[in-house]
Amino acid sequence: MQLPEIPDDCVDELMNVLCRDPYHAQGLPIAGDTMLTRPIEGEQQTEGWVMGARRPCALDGCGGVRIYVRWPGGQITQPCSQGITQIAQGVWQIE
Ligand SMILES: [Zn+2]
């Protein structure tokens, strides 16, 4: 998957928020990371692009962060940080 180069002071055009911020130090995905769909036996996982925009998860008592991910075709979803796993440097997977 070809990713655009992201400068340190990048502002996400869609969400108008900083792409790089203290979340990086908290072990959460940052802009440009890869998000893989939930593994399903016999199916190839889809690679999404972590956009850098985030918001607190609204689920009661979750305490997680919603991570904005853009998928091939342009769809954007917001998986919760409590439902993802890091499987490699810069690569995450929805559980
Ligand atoms: Zn959550």
Residues whose N, C-alpha, C, O or C-beta is under 5 A from the ligand:
A	BS01	ZN	C57 L59 C62 G64 C80 Q82
